[in-house]
Amino acid sequence: MAQKFGFGIVGCGMIANFHAMAIEHIKGAKIVACYDAFAPSAEKFAAANKCKKYDKLEDMLKDPAVDVVTICTPSGAHGDPAVKACNAGKHVVVEKPLEITLAKCDAIINAAAKNKVRICSIMPSRFSPANIALKEAIDSGRFGKLTLGDTYVKWWRTQQYYDQGGWRGTWALDGGGAFMNQAIHNVDLLYWFMGEVAEVAGVTGLLAHERIEVEDVAAACVKFKSGAIGVLEATTAAFPGLLKRTEIHGSAGSAIVEQDNIKMWEFENKLAKDTKLLEKLSGNAGTGGASDPKAISYTGHMLQLKDFLKAIETGGQPLVDGIEGRKSVEIILAIYQAAWTGKTVKLPLVKDPKRPAKTAKK
């Protein structure tokens, strides 16, 4: 990478550490600054990463050494710092989800366009070798007519997980539960694989956790614009936590990816490269955060950040820009609307769905 990039981190909690590890492994990239509204978090992060700590976001955004701002705040607090960073002329990386409402997503996208800066929404699962192979097989027509696309995220989160930090499990800052927080990566993958969603039906429940407002179990049925059908399941109430799983089926092939491991790869027209692919990608599955949110890898973040920096250098578009990052948020909000109203919801959404007044903590 010819250009040097200085990163400024906004929000110095757990996920910021994964960004730090990713940036550390990118030649030409370096964390130069950080800010957190909770000063002790910023101090700890600054000491660990040998960067400058700022007491005010506005001051960090004035730092000429900061080229890229990474937003690692709670989900419902992405919008304000992201827009401010765009207005300051910085390129912006936003942890998933891009934001928790379409209005806030659009504010970020519009600010980036207005200031001619680039943004990306973190979706590292798109950079998994198994998922890339699956996408290439779809795009090359190996599945024939796509018929079914399913994804399952059956994870486990303890009550302590939700009780820590105060924002988890709230509509205001988490924006949703198992779908918006944990399964959004797989919602994004299913859209990436199967194409635009035409309509959704959904159900949600809060069954196994206390003192939270959002769902810990949910399921949805979706119809894609192609006519294909999909099923999505998400939960943080499946002990001990299973590996996430995606299935793609068509008239000429079927494939199943479990975590980063190919479990099935069968096509009507077999290719010589299939054997090597299976040898390479048929035994790589880790736990991937199924029971421990700290068990994820930084590798996907690193690959996505490399893609983003390349886009900045070349003037191209990153694989997951703001518009792409908005897609999964819209699908999940449509699922919530379907669950709240008991009706099928068509996409695109005209506006953000209105949440029922009765969403008190269990």
ZAROPA-124336 format. One record per residue (C-alpha): y, z, x. Coordinates in Angstrom, 3 decimals. Layout:
<sedos>
+----------+----------+----------+
!       yy !       zz !       xx !
+----------+----------+----------+
!        Y !        Z !        X !
...
+----------+----------+----------+
</sedos>
This chain:
<sedos>
+----------+----------+----------+
!       yy !       zz !       xx !
+----------+----------+----------+
!    0.000 !    0.000 !    0.000 !
!    3.179 !   -1.213 !    1.658 !
!    5.613 !    0.879 !   -0.358 !
!    5.871 !    4.648 !   -0.089 !
!    5.973 !    6.647 !   -3.326 !
!    7.263 !   10.168 !   -3.819 !
!    5.919 !   12.015 !   -6.846 !
!    7.649 !   14.736 !   -8.839 !
!    5.377 !   16.851 !  -11.044 !
!    6.626 !   18.294 !  -14.336 !
!    4.358 !   21.075 !  -15.574 !
!    2.299 !   22.854 !  -12.934 !
!   -0.726 !   24.047 !  -14.897 !
!   -4.408 !   23.190 !  -14.490 !
!   -4.210 !   19.413 !  -14.965 !
!   -1.400 !   19.122 !  -12.399 !
!   -3.912 !   20.174 !   -9.750 !
!   -6.095 !   17.149 !  -10.524 !
!   -3.068 !   14.885 !  -10.181 !
!   -2.308 !   16.548 !   -6.863 !
!   -5.820 !   15.839 !   -5.584 !
!   -5.585 !   12.244 !   -6.786 !
!   -2.200 !   11.672 !   -5.129 !
!   -3.445 !   13.258 !   -1.906 !
!   -6.128 !   10.552 !   -1.671 !
!   -3.721 !    7.617 !   -2.138 !
!   -2.289 !    6.183 !    1.056 !
!    1.479 !    5.991 !    0.869 !
!    1.765 !    8.498 !   -1.990 !
!    2.979 !   12.071 !   -1.663 !
!    4.083 !   14.919 !   -3.915 !
!    7.650 !   15.728 !   -2.932 !
!    8.844 !   17.912 !   -5.824 !
!    7.772 !   19.949 !   -8.800 !
!    9.243 !   21.721 !  -11.806 !
!    7.846 !   24.099 !  -14.405 !
!    9.717 !   26.099 !  -17.027 !
!    7.512 !   29.013 !  -15.937 !
!    8.815 !   29.562 !  -12.404 !
!    5.721 !   31.352 !  -10.978 !
!    3.568 !   28.292 !  -11.783 !
!    6.004 !   26.016 !   -9.953 !
!    6.142 !   28.386 !   -6.974 !
!    2.354 !   28.476 !   -6.693 !
!    2.081 !   24.698 !   -7.003 !
!    4.862 !   24.071 !   -4.495 !
!    3.232 !   26.361 !   -1.945 !
!   -0.162 !   24.704 !   -2.379 !
!    1.223 !   21.177 !   -2.123 !
!    4.040 !   21.785 !    0.372 !
!    6.707 !   20.284 !   -1.883 !
!   10.153 !   21.310 !   -3.082 !
!   10.351 !   23.490 !   -6.190 !
!   13.174 !   22.873 !   -8.630 !
!   14.505 !   25.394 !  -11.131 !
!   15.952 !   22.673 !  -13.355 !
!   14.340 !   19.420 !  -14.407 !
!   17.668 !   17.616 !  -14.257 !
!   18.045 !   18.519 !  -10.586 !
!   14.596 !   17.207 !   -9.738 !
!   15.366 !   13.937 !  -11.508 !
!   18.414 !   13.492 !   -9.268 !
!   16.291 !   13.738 !   -6.126 !
!   16.222 !   10.262 !   -4.496 !
!   12.888 !   11.102 !   -2.868 !
!   11.254 !   11.164 !   -6.311 !
!   10.116 !    7.668 !   -7.306 !
!    7.506 !    8.601 !   -9.894 !
!    7.547 !   11.523 !  -12.319 !
!    4.221 !   12.827 !  -13.604 !
!    4.286 !   14.727 !  -16.909 !
!    1.658 !   17.487 !  -17.045 !
!    3.205 !   19.723 !  -19.701 !
!    1.380 !   20.640 !  -22.943 !
!    0.753 !   17.532 !  -25.054 !
!    3.516 !   18.119 !  -27.587 !
!    6.049 !   18.621 !  -24.794 !
!    5.547 !   15.258 !  -23.074 !
!    8.305 !   13.380 !  -24.830 !
!   11.495 !   15.100 !  -23.710 !
!   10.837 !   15.148 !  -19.941 !
!    9.328 !   11.651 !  -20.060 !
!   12.414 !   10.209 !  -21.751 !
!   14.715 !   12.066 !  -19.350 !
!   12.763 !   10.736 !  -16.386 !
!   13.019 !    7.163 !  -17.700 !
!   16.749 !    7.621 !  -18.244 !
!   17.025 !    8.795 !  -14.641 !
!   15.462 !    5.525 !  -13.498 !
!   12.104 !    6.994 !  -12.516 !
!    8.715 !    5.469 !  -13.192 !
!    6.645 !    7.823 !  -15.335 !
!    3.004 !    8.888 !  -15.518 !
!    2.121 !   10.808 !  -18.685 !
!   -1.055 !   12.845 !  -19.063 !
!   -3.048 !   12.166 !  -22.214 !
!   -2.107 !   11.930 !  -24.968 !
!    1.074 !    9.923 !  -24.470 !
!    2.530 !   12.225 !  -27.145 !
!    1.270 !   13.753 !  -30.377 !
!    3.317 !   11.682 !  -32.846 !
!    4.048 !    7.980 !  -33.026 !
!    7.773 !    8.686 !  -33.163 !
!    7.609 !   10.541 !  -29.844 !
!    5.375 !    7.862 !  -28.311 !
!    7.883 !    5.223 !  -29.347 !
!   10.763 !    7.224 !  -27.865 !
!    9.010 !    7.186 !  -24.467 !
!    8.112 !    3.492 !  -24.693 !
!   11.652 !    2.544 !  -25.726 !
!   13.235 !    4.639 !  -22.964 !
!   11.070 !    2.915 !  -20.360 !
!   11.968 !   -0.533 !  -21.695 !
!   15.679 !    0.308 !  -21.859 !
!   15.750 !    1.542 !  -18.270 !
!   13.382 !   -1.127 !  -16.920 !
!   10.918 !    1.394 !  -15.521 !
!    7.146 !    1.484 !  -15.894 !
!    5.053 !    4.084 !  -17.643 !
!    1.343 !    4.730 !  -17.830 !
!   -0.716 !    6.969 !  -20.064 !
!   -3.576 !    8.685 !  -18.268 !
!   -6.926 !    7.315 !  -19.454 !
!   -9.168 !    7.621 !  -16.383 !
!  -12.371 !    6.758 !  -18.252 !
!  -11.292 !    3.114 !  -18.221 !
!  -11.692 !    3.205 !  -14.445 !
!  -15.299 !    4.399 !  -14.437 !
!  -17.560 !    1.723 !  -12.864 !
!  -19.970 !    1.982 !  -15.805 !
!  -17.208 !    1.452 !  -18.356 !
!  -15.714 !   -1.414 !  -16.340 !
!  -19.155 !   -3.089 !  -16.266 !
!  -19.460 !   -2.591 !  -20.024 !
!  -16.014 !   -4.078 !  -20.663 !
!  -16.826 !   -7.096 !  -18.479 !
!  -20.091 !   -7.660 !  -20.344 !
!  -18.237 !   -7.563 !  -23.667 !
!  -15.491 !   -9.918 !  -22.511 !
!  -18.004 !  -12.398 !  -21.114 !
!  -19.792 !  -12.580 !  -24.473 !
!  -23.083 !  -11.039 !  -23.418 !
!  -23.281 !   -8.925 !  -26.578 !
!  -22.972 !  -11.922 !  -28.857 !
!  -21.320 !  -10.810 !  -32.091 !
!  -20.233 !   -7.180 !  -31.764 !
!  -21.677 !   -5.194 !  -34.654 !
!  -21.520 !   -1.464 !  -33.905 !
!  -19.472 !    0.716 !  -31.564 !
!  -20.069 !    4.467 !  -31.519 !
!  -18.779 !    7.304 !  -29.382 !
!  -19.704 !   10.975 !  -29.248 !
!  -17.960 !   13.872 !  -27.534 !
!  -19.972 !   16.991 !  -28.313 !
!  -18.478 !   19.582 !  -26.038 !
!  -18.213 !   23.342 !  -25.941 !
!  -15.075 !   25.422 !  -25.485 !
!  -15.112 !   29.197 !  -25.538 !
!  -12.745 !   31.296 !  -27.590 !
!  -11.159 !   32.378 !  -24.313 !
!  -10.236 !   28.756 !  -23.590 !
!   -8.111 !   28.635 !  -26.739 !
!   -6.673 !   32.125 !  -26.319 !
!   -5.368 !   31.363 !  -22.820 !
!   -1.927 !   29.840 !  -22.551 !
!   -0.949 !   30.220 !  -26.191 !
!   -0.405 !   26.481 !  -26.894 !
!   -4.000 !   25.333 !  -27.151 !
!   -5.230 !   24.828 !  -30.684 !
!   -1.739 !   24.566 !  -32.162 !
!   -0.382 !   21.575 !  -34.050 !
!    3.003 !   21.935 !  -32.381 !
!    1.812 !   21.571 !  -28.782 !
!   -1.834 !   20.423 !  -28.853 !
!   -1.216 !   17.953 !  -31.662 !
!   -4.795 !   18.259 !  -32.855 !
!   -8.118 !   19.595 !  -31.709 !
!  -11.364 !   17.998 !  -30.592 !
!  -10.113 !   14.481 !  -31.288 !
!   -6.569 !   14.654 !  -29.894 !
!   -7.385 !   16.783 !  -26.870 !
!  -10.990 !   16.256 !  -25.783 !
!  -12.230 !   13.000 !  -27.375 !
!   -9.087 !   10.910 !  -26.972 !
!  -10.553 !    9.305 !  -23.833 !
!  -13.508 !    8.002 !  -25.813 !
!  -11.316 !    6.928 !  -28.721 !
!   -9.379 !    4.867 !  -26.178 !
!  -12.592 !    3.443 !  -24.743 !
!  -13.908 !    2.409 !  -28.148 !
!  -10.629 !    0.620 !  -28.929 !
!  -10.729 !   -1.023 !  -25.464 !
!  -14.286 !   -2.210 !  -26.023 !
!  -14.228 !   -3.145 !  -29.708 !
!  -10.635 !   -4.207 !  -30.323 !
!   -8.056 !   -3.279 !  -32.937 !
!   -9.004 !   -0.866 !  -35.705 !
!   -8.397 !   -2.033 !  -39.285 !
!   -9.172 !    1.140 !  -41.250 !
!  -10.649 !    4.610 !  -40.882 !
!  -12.240 !    7.368 !  -42.934 !
!  -12.600 !   10.862 !  -41.548 !
!  -13.516 !   14.487 !  -42.041 !
!  -12.470 !   17.493 !  -39.959 !
!  -13.367 !   21.164 !  -39.911 !
!  -12.663 !   24.440 !  -38.170 !
!  -16.008 !   26.208 !  -37.925 !
!  -16.624 !   28.083 !  -34.692 !
!  -13.294 !   29.309 !  -33.314 !
!  -10.668 !   31.811 !  -34.401 !
!   -6.883 !   31.938 !  -34.026 !
!   -6.454 !   28.181 !  -33.850 !
!   -4.952 !   25.719 !  -36.327 !
!   -6.719 !   22.491 !  -35.411 !
!  -10.189 !   21.022 !  -35.847 !
!  -13.107 !   22.016 !  -33.651 !
!  -15.450 !   19.542 !  -35.354 !
!  -14.708 !   16.083 !  -36.733 !
!  -16.256 !   12.732 !  -37.549 !
!  -14.862 !    9.345 !  -38.482 !
!  -16.082 !    5.945 !  -39.563 !
!  -13.948 !    3.015 !  -38.500 !
!  -13.874 !   -0.665 !  -39.326 !
!  -12.555 !   -2.940 !  -36.622 !
!  -10.541 !   -6.064 !  -37.319 !
!  -13.521 !   -8.082 !  -36.089 !
!  -15.586 !   -6.683 !  -38.949 !
!  -17.672 !   -4.447 !  -36.683 !
!  -18.254 !   -0.822 !  -37.674 !
!  -17.897 !    2.315 !  -35.581 !
!  -18.706 !    6.006 !  -35.725 !
!  -16.798 !    8.661 !  -33.792 !
!  -17.830 !   12.314 !  -33.493 !
!  -15.897 !   15.011 !  -31.682 !
!  -16.377 !   18.731 !  -31.358 !
!  -15.680 !   21.690 !  -29.110 !
!  -18.299 !   23.684 !  -31.000 !
!  -21.564 !   22.231 !  -29.649 !
!  -23.069 !   24.783 !  -27.254 !
!  -23.739 !   24.370 !  -24.384 !
!  -21.803 !   21.080 !  -24.236 !
!  -23.393 !   17.635 !  -24.085 !
!  -22.450 !   14.640 !  -21.980 !
!  -20.075 !   12.272 !  -23.751 !
!  -21.744 !    9.090 !  -24.914 !
!  -20.666 !    5.602 !  -25.973 !
!  -22.897 !    2.970 !  -27.564 !
!  -22.036 !   -0.707 !  -27.985 !
!  -24.331 !   -3.014 !  -29.975 !
!  -24.237 !   -6.699 !  -30.773 !
!  -26.376 !   -9.606 !  -31.905 !
!  -27.418 !  -10.336 !  -28.315 !
!  -27.304 !   -6.999 !  -26.543 !
!  -27.017 !   -3.215 !  -26.528 !
!  -25.660 !   -0.774 !  -23.974 !
!  -25.288 !    2.980 !  -23.806 !
!  -23.117 !    4.843 !  -21.322 !
!  -23.520 !    8.605 !  -21.032 !
!  -20.705 !   10.099 !  -18.986 !
!  -20.633 !    7.626 !  -16.048 !
!  -24.321 !    6.851 !  -16.283 !
!  -25.777 !    3.686 !  -17.856 !
!  -28.670 !    4.791 !  -20.100 !
!  -29.375 !    1.419 !  -21.747 !
!  -28.492 !   -2.113 !  -20.620 !
!  -30.455 !   -4.692 !  -22.602 !
!  -29.383 !   -8.285 !  -23.233 !
!  -30.998 !  -11.354 !  -24.699 !
!  -29.897 !  -13.283 !  -21.623 !
!  -30.758 !  -11.215 !  -18.584 !
!  -28.934 !  -11.695 !  -15.280 !
!  -30.115 !  -11.050 !  -11.750 !
!  -27.182 !   -8.699 !  -11.135 !
!  -28.351 !   -6.388 !  -13.940 !
!  -31.025 !   -4.821 !  -11.737 !
!  -28.548 !   -3.945 !   -8.989 !
!  -26.075 !   -2.621 !  -11.549 !
!  -28.664 !   -0.283 !  -13.030 !
!  -29.757 !    0.886 !   -9.600 !
!  -26.157 !    1.758 !   -8.810 !
!  -25.086 !    3.292 !  -12.125 !
!  -28.183 !    4.888 !  -13.627 !
!  -27.985 !    8.322 !  -12.063 !
!  -24.351 !    9.257 !  -11.662 !
!  -23.675 !   11.543 !  -14.613 !
!  -21.991 !   14.859 !  -13.927 !
!  -21.030 !   17.337 !  -16.634 !
!  -17.570 !   15.803 !  -16.977 !
!  -15.999 !   18.814 !  -18.623 !
!  -18.642 !   19.145 !  -21.350 !
!  -18.513 !   22.926 !  -21.134 !
!  -15.854 !   23.563 !  -18.492 !
!  -12.430 !   21.843 !  -18.591 !
!  -12.131 !   22.356 !  -14.819 !
!  -15.310 !   20.367 !  -14.151 !
!  -13.689 !   16.944 !  -14.398 !
!  -13.263 !   14.715 !  -11.356 !
!   -9.946 !   13.547 !   -9.924 !
!  -11.421 !   10.127 !   -9.034 !
!  -10.475 !    8.449 !  -12.304 !
!   -6.921 !    9.740 !  -11.977 !
!   -6.754 !    8.401 !   -8.429 !
!   -7.943 !    4.931 !   -9.450 !
!   -5.525 !    4.813 !  -12.351 !
!   -2.588 !    5.937 !  -10.233 !
!   -3.446 !    3.230 !   -7.680 !
!   -3.396 !    0.688 !  -10.513 !
!   -0.014 !    2.029 !  -11.654 !
!    1.563 !    1.936 !   -8.205 !
!    0.277 !   -1.602 !   -7.676 !
!    1.972 !   -2.622 !  -10.937 !
!    5.251 !   -1.130 !   -9.703 !
!    4.944 !   -2.939 !   -6.380 !
!    4.026 !   -6.320 !   -7.842 !
!    6.083 !   -6.226 !  -11.020 !
!    2.926 !   -6.420 !  -13.129 !
!    1.663 !   -4.235 !  -15.942 !
!   -0.652 !   -1.248 !  -15.478 !
!   -3.966 !   -1.309 !  -17.324 !
!   -2.838 !    1.526 !  -19.610 !
!    0.876 !    1.222 !  -20.262 !
!    2.782 !    3.035 !  -22.999 !
!    1.774 !    0.598 !  -25.725 !
!   -1.909 !    0.954 !  -24.799 !
!   -1.583 !    4.738 !  -24.584 !
!   -0.078 !    4.804 !  -28.083 !
!   -3.156 !    3.103 !  -29.597 !
!   -5.512 !    6.076 !  -29.323 !
!   -2.849 !    8.412 !  -30.710 !
!   -2.401 !    6.137 !  -33.727 !
!   -6.152 !    5.943 !  -34.380 !
!   -6.514 !    9.727 !  -34.198 !
!   -3.518 !   10.308 !  -36.466 !
!   -5.046 !    7.877 !  -38.958 !
!   -8.303 !    9.855 !  -38.834 !
!   -6.373 !   13.060 !  -39.510 !
!   -4.550 !   11.433 !  -42.416 !
!   -7.863 !   10.250 !  -43.864 !
!   -9.317 !   13.751 !  -43.529 !
!   -6.270 !   15.387 !  -45.134 !
!   -6.057 !   12.976 !  -48.061 !
!   -9.731 !   12.169 !  -48.575 !
!   -8.821 !    8.472 !  -48.590 !
!   -9.476 !    5.532 !  -46.300 !
!   -6.413 !    4.805 !  -44.158 !
!   -5.435 !    1.317 !  -43.024 !
!   -3.854 !    0.584 !  -39.665 !
!   -1.284 !    0.064 !  -38.317 !
!    0.303 !    3.251 !  -39.612 !
!    3.751 !    2.762 !  -41.110 !
!    4.819 !    6.262 !  -40.078 !
!    3.450 !    9.546 !  -38.803 !
!    1.167 !   11.206 !  -41.366 !
!    2.400 !   14.355 !  -43.028 !
!    0.224 !   17.354 !  -42.352 !
!   -0.624 !   19.564 !  -45.358 !
!    1.267 !   22.842 !  -45.482 !
!   -1.967 !   24.847 !  -45.473 !
!   -3.021 !   24.719 !  -41.832 !
!   -2.898 !   28.412 !  -41.009 !
!   -4.904 !   29.858 !  -38.163 !
!   -8.427 !   30.837 !  -39.044 !
+----------+----------+----------+
</sedos>
